[in-house]
Amino acid sequence: MAEGEDRSRPRARRATPRRVLTIVAGGTLTLAGAVAASLVLGVERIQLGRALTEPDSVDAAILIGTRLTRVLLGAVVGAALAPAGVAFQALLRNPLADPYILGVSAGATVTATLAIVLGAGLGLGESLLGTWSLPLWAFAGALGAVALVYLIGRVRGRLVPNVALLAGVVLNALAAALVVTIRLLASPQAAHQALYWLTGTLAPTAGGRLVVLAVYVTLGLVLLFREAVAMNALTLGAESAHAVGIDTEGARRRVFLAASLLTGGAVAFAGPIGFVGILVPHALRGLLGPDHRVLLPASALVGGAFLVLADTGARLFFLVLGTEPTVGVLTALLGAPFFLVLLRRRGAERF
């Protein structure tokens, strides 16, 4: 068995159109339920009837002006991060791969932080130009990080998953140092704005920003879904994929590009939120199997639902703690222990 291959791979099931539609319908209902629950639950109780019929009421301001945009942002960001995790796991044939662990989010964070600091200093932070260009800055950083991890992870012309993961760990440390340096050189106002964003947060946002993010994420998902069959072959190894007619290098570049676009868009608008790309794909792979024609759309829908519910939980912590942790803190508290358990389990299987 090739190094990095998942020995506990679930038995494959056929991705018939009916099965795909059933799973997509179930994922859509899950996401809709999460959105509905998040709109209703919160620190302040609201009356839905008044919020929907009286546009000038306080209830409407809370529901439409605050919660709705925040919930939609969480749904789109989660729909980007979970499929990105699926993509990196397929390319490295390792369920421990994730945009956060691999340093892809870190690369996006460095360039996005630089853009935020420059934008705040020049008064462009909320302009249309800044809104559209920020994901491009993050995408460039994510793509650069992917390129570094890929180049370092290649040993004698072959991608070694463990080396790539270690390269991602080192890249995370380097990116953290660069972000601190940028903040130290920035003005106090810009540094404060960047610091809040760096914790990974879903905040109420303008509808135009949501549209911009949706455009970037939709493009990334379309590019990724087109490579579902190639990703199925790549999980079996480059030799097996080439034997069935897959252009392995071309498929890898396209998947890396799409996953970087998804990661860059998510980081640009919500900051670095970790472990969504591990928790959601691992759970779905155990339920649905490894076929990416099923796994990718399911991860997009359930990933959105997961992040929406996680952000709702973070908001409700205010009732207990008197303060609200960011959603990035909560996903790290959930994901880091899960990652360590998964790491130990794979180590036990290997040795």
C-alpha positions, 0 to 999 in steps of 0.5 A: 500500500502506498504511503499516505493511503487511508487503510480504513477507506470505506467500501465504495458505493455507486454514485447513481444520479438518484443517490446524488440527488437524495444526498444533495436534498438531505444536505440542503435540508440540513443547511436550511435547518441550521440557518433557521435555528441560527436565525431564531436563536441568539442572546436577544429574543425576537418575535418572528412575526413582528420582524417579518411584518414590521421592517422598522422594528427592533426585531427586524433590525436584529433578524435582517440587519444582524443575524441574516447576513452573519448566517449567510456568511457562515454558510458560504464560508463553510461551503468553501472550507469543507470541500477544500479539505476534501480536495487536499485529502484526495491529492495527498491521500491523507485524511489529516490534510486540511487548508489550515494544517497545510499552511494554505490558510496561513499563506492566504492570511499573510497576503490578506492581512497585508491588503487589510493593513494597506487598505485601512491606511489608504482608506480603501478597506470598504470600497468596492475595489477593496471588496473585490480585490481582497479575495484575490490577495488571499488567493495569491497567498493561498496559491503560493503556499500550495506551490511551496508545500507541493514543491517541498513535498516532492521527493525524487519526483514523487509527492510524499504526503508526510513531507507535505504535511510537515512543510505545512506546519513549518509554513504556518509558523513562518506565516505567523511570524510574517503576520506579527511583523506586518501588524507591528509595522502597521498603524494602530487602527489598521493593526486593531482591524487586522487582529480581530479578523485574524481570530476567524470571525463571522460578523454582520456584513454588507450584502454586496460583500456576500455577493462577491464571496458567493461569486468566488466560492461558486467558481471554485466549487464548479472547478472542483466538481468538474474534477470529481472523477479525477479525484477518485482516481488520484486517491488510488495513486498517480500510477493507477490514475494514469492507467485509467487515462487521467492526466495526473499532473493536470488534474492536480494543478486544477484541483490545487487551483480550485481549492486555493480559490475556495480557501482564499475567498473564505479567509478574505471574508472571515479570517483563518477558521481552522479544522472545518476541512477535517471535521466535516469531510471525515464524518461524511466519508464515514457515512457516505463513502469516498466517492467524490461525486457524492462527497464534494456536494455533501461537504459543501452543504454540511460544511455550511450547516456546521459553521452556521451552527458553530457560530450560533454556539459561539454567540450563545456562549455570551449568556454563560461567559458574558463575552463572545468567542469568535467561531474560529476559536470554537472550531479550533477547540473542537477540531484540534483534539479530533485531529490528535485522536485521528493522528494517533489512530493512524499512527497505531494502524501504520505501526 
